[in-house]
Amino acid sequence: MASRAYHTANELQPGDQRLIEKLVEVETINQLEYKLSNSQKPFDTHLLRARKALEYGLDNKDELVEKAILELQTFLNSEVKDLDALFELGGLLKETGDVRGAIECYERVLEVDPENQRAVRFLVYAYSEMGREDDVSKMQEKESHELDGFHPRVSNPDVWQAWAFADRGDFESAALHMKRALTHMPGDMVNWEELEYYYIATGQREKAEKCRDKIRSLRNM
C-alpha cells in the first residue's frame, strides 16, 4: 500500500521522482523519530530509507540499499550476535538477489538461537530457491519438530503468515495476520513487539504507539 507522501507527490507532479523522493524522505524522518525514541541502533536511518526506496521503486534505491547493507555489515563486525541486524541484512541481501548471503545471515541466527523458528522458515524458502533440497528437508524436519511442541507463538498459522509477508516486504499484510494471531494470545509480548515494528514500517504511528503502550503494560504485570 502506497504511503500518503507517495500519493501526494503523484497528485502534485505525476511521475516526478525528485518530488516523490523528497516527500518520502520527510515521511521516513517522521517514522524514524518515533522508531529511534524506542530503540536506536546505528543502522536504523539507512535501513528505513532503503526500505522506503524499495517499496516505492525510487531511482536511488540501489544506492540506499547498498548504504544500508554496509551499515549492517559494519555493525555486525562488532555485534556478531545481534539477531535484528542479521535478519535485516538477510532481508536486504535477498531483496538484491544475493540469496547465498541471506542464507549465511539466517544460518548465523541459528548459531546464536538454534530454536529460532523465523530463521528456520526463511531458510526453507532460501534453500528451496537455491535447489538445496537436502537442506530444505532438514529445516522442514526442524520446523515440524518445533510445531509439534506447545509454544503457541510458533504454532499459530497467522504468525507464520505474518513472518512470510514481512520477509517479502509486505508489512501491511504482516500486520493484519499478526493482529489476528494476537486475538488468540493477547499476552504474547514478542508478537506485540513484531506488530509494533510492522506498523512503524507502514507509517501507522498511532497504532504503533498503542502497541508500545500494550508492551509496557505487559512488562509491568
C-alpha positions, 0 to 999 in steps of 0.5 A, a space after each residue: 500500500 502506497 504511503 500518503 507522501 507517495 500519493 501526494 507527490 503523484 497528485 502534485 507532479 505525476 511521475 516526478 521522482 525528485 518530488 516523490 523522493 523528497 516527500 518520502 524522505 520527510 515521511 521516513 524522518 517522521 517514522 524514524 523519530 518515533 522508531 529511534 525514541 524506542 530503540 536506536 541502533 546505528 543502522 536504523 536511518 539507512 535501513 528505513 530509507 532503503 526500505 522506503 526506496 524499495 517499496 516505492 521503486 525510487 531511482 536511488 534505491 540501489 544506492 540506499 540499499 547498498 548504504 544500508 547493507 554496509 551499515 549492517 555489515 559494519 555493525 555486525 563486525 562488532 555485534 556478531 550476535 545481534 539477531 535484528 541486524 542479521 535478519 535485516 541484512 538477510 532481508 536486504 541481501 535477498 531483496 538484491 538477489 544475493 540469496 547465498 548471503 541471506 542464507 549465511 545471515 539466517 544460518 548465523 541466527 541459528 548459531 546464536 538461537 538454534 530454536 529460532 523458528 523465523 530463521 528456520 522458515 526463511 531458510 526453507 524458502 532460501 534453500 528451496 530457491 537455491 535447489 538445496 533440497 537436502 537442506 530444505 528437508 532438514 529445516 522442514 524436519 526442524 520446523 515440524 519438530 518445533 510445531 509439534 511442541 506447545 509454544 503457541 507463538 510458533 504454532 499459530 498459522 497467522 504468525 507464520 503468515 505474518 513472518 512470510 509477508 514481512 520477509 517479502 516486504 509486505 508489512 501491511 499484510 504482516 500486520 493484519 495476520 499478526 493482529 489476528 494471531 494476537 486475538 488468540 494470545 493477547 499476552 504474547 509480548 514478542 508478537 506485540 513487539 513484531 506488530 509494533 515494528 510492522 506498523 512503524 514500517 507502514 507509517 501507522 504511528 498511532 497504532 504503533 504507539 498503542 502497541 508500545 503502550 500494550 508492551 509496557 503494560 505487559 512488562 509491568 504485570 
